[in-house]
Amino acid sequence: MVKNSNGRTHEETESISLGIAIGAGLGVALGVVFGIVLDNMAFMGIGIAIGIGAGIAISTAMNERNKQSDA
């Protein structure tokens, strides 16, 4: 298993990237809904940040669970 410069394997980096991409997409949708409901489109930026944070958290948790099950 080859690790890159930040200490992660290619699979870990790929899953975190996928989590960020999915989270950003869902965050935009969430932000648009909040923006329309509350009549303030500034919530789009907040939704993106929440989505990216959730995507990183979920993908990191999945990586840790995979590490534990492989060991």
C-alpha positions, -999 to 999 in steps of 0.1 A, spaced: 0 0 0 17 32 -12 10 64 7 12 98 -8 28 130 7 0 136 31 0 100 45 -31 87 28 -35 59 2 -49 66 -32 -82 49 -22 -86 71 9 -79 102 -11 -104 91 -38 -132 84 -13 -126 118 5 -128 135 -29 -160 117 -37 -174 127 -4 -166 164 -10 -181 163 -45 -214 146 -33 -215 169 -2 -210 200 -24 -239 190 -47 -262 182 -18 -251 214 0 -261 235 -30 -295 219 -31 -299 224 6 -287 260 3 -312 268 -25 -341 253 -5 -331 273 26 -326 304 5 -360 302 -12 -378 294 20 -361 321 41 -359 346 11 -322 351 15 -299 335 -10 -269 339 12 -279 306 26 -265 290 -6 -230 295 7 -238 281 41 -254 251 25 -223 244 4 -201 246 36 -224 223 55 -225 198 26 -188 197 22 -183 193 59 -208 164 60 -192 148 30 -157 149 45 -170 136 79 -189 107 63 -161 96 40 -135 99 68 -157 77 90 -161 52 62 -123 51 57 -117 45 94 -143 17 95 -126 1 65 -93 3 82 -107 -14 113 -124 -42 93 -92 -49 73 -70 -52 104 
